[in-house]
Amino acid sequence: MSGQSQPARSRLAPEPVPRRDLLGMAAWSAFFGSLLFASIGMLRLPKAAVVASRSKKFRISLPRSLSAGEAYVPPGRNVAVFQDAGGVYAISLVCTHLGCIVKPGPQGFECPCHGSHFGPDGSVLGGPAPRGLPWRAVSMDGNDLIIDDDATVPPGTKVKA
């Protein structure tokens, strides 16, 4: 068997690449590929990856036609503003169960997602919600109200209008 000769290679066949050269080419390819991806990442750095959101503190004017105990929901906000003899107060419309937006109803608020019911003061009347709707900080600035949707105040906190 050792007397058999290797078949003659065609002169058009490519030269075999030695293993050491193949590993060297793979290393250089990995280096330049990582350099390319790092450069692309650096080019994205100047652009902010944060989406601008509206301020949690906003200014509103109550409609003159708002009757006592009636909810006023400012357009695009998740807070209900009420006015009664005691003053003005705001209640968050974000359900404390899973964050759905509750809808004002005749007996308070109702969560359309999982059926929680809240009283007119935001207290839990039924459903899976673990606690009542949080009250938000309200302050006066001239004739306008400033509502801070990030600041929670104890239930019953009202500002004189």
N, C-alpha and C positions, 0 to 999 in steps of 0.2 A: 504494500500500500504506500510505503514511503517513496516508491519509485514513480508515483504518478506526478506529473507536472501540473502546475497551475495553468488554467486556461489563459490564453493571451488576451490582454486587455486591448480594447479598441482604442485607437488614438483619439477618438472623439468623446470617449467617456471622461467625465470630470475626475479630477484628482480626488482621492479620498481625503477628507479633512481630519487631521489628527485630533484626538480627544482634547488635548491641552488647548489647541486653537479654538475649538468649539466652546469650551468653558470660558475662555477669554472673551469671545464675541458675545456670549450670553451675559457676562458681567458688564461689559460696556453697554449693551442694550438696556439692561436694568438701570444702570447709572443714568443714561440719557433719558430714559422714560421717567424716572423719578424726578430728574431735573425739569423736564417738561411739565409734569403735574404740579411741582412746587411753584414754577413760574406762573402757571394758570391761577393757582391759589393766591399768589401775591398780587396778581392783577385785580382780583376780586376784593381785596382788602379795603381800598378807598371807598367803595360803595357800602353804605350801612346795611346790615342784614336785619335791622329792626324796622318794623312797620309803625309809622306814627299813628297814635290813637288820640282820640279826643280827650280833653281834660276831664278829670273826674269832678272838678269844681266848676259849676256853671251858674249863670245868672238868668233868672226868669222874672216875668211879671205875671201875676195871677189875672185871669180874665175877670172882668167886673161881673159877669153873669154867673160866676161860680157860687153855688149855694152851699150852705153849711153842711159838712159831711160828704160832699160830692168830690170824687177824685178827679184831679187834673193831672194828666200824664203829658209832660212836655214832649214834643216831637223828637223822636230818636233817642230818648232816654229811658232807662229802666227804673224809674222812680215815680211814685204817685204823691202828689202834693194835696194836702187838705187844709181847709180853713174852717174854724168853728169859733165859738165864743171865747175859748181859751187861748187861741192864737193859731199859728200856722205850723204845720209839721209835715215831714216827708217820710214815706215808707218805701223801702226797696221792693222792687217787683221780681227779684230773683229768688226762686224757690230754694229753701234750705235743704231740700232732699237731694236733687241732682242738678240744680241750676237752670231749670226751665223758667221761662218768663210767665208769671201768673197774670191772670186777667181780672180786673176789677169786676165784681158782680154785685147783685142786690144785697147779699148778706156778708160782703167782705171781698175776699179774693179766692179764686179757684185756679188750681194748677191743671192745665190741659194735658200734661204728660202722664202723671201718675195719680191724679185725683185728690191731692191734698186740698183741704179747705182751711182758709184763714179768716179770722174775724176782721171787722173794720179797723181794729187796732193792730192787726198783723199777728195776733196770737193764733196758735194752731187749734183748729176745731175738729179736724179729722184727717186721716190719710197717713202716708208714710213719712211726712216731714218731721224731722227730729226736734226742731225749735221754730219759734215764730219768725216772721219777716223782720229783718233789722230796721230800726229807725235811723234816718240819716240826719246829719247836722244841717241846720238851717240858720241863717243869719240875715239881718236886714242891711241894705246899703241904699239909703234914700227910700225910694218907692219900690226898689227891686229886691227880690229875694236871692240869696246866694246859697246854693245847695251843694254840699260836699258829699258826693256819692262814695267817697272813700272813708269817711269818718262815721263811725257808729256811735249813737248816743242811746242812753237808757229810754225804754218806752215811756211815753208820757211827756217827753221833753218838747216844749213848744216855744215859739218865739212870738212876741206880741207884734201884730201887724199894724 
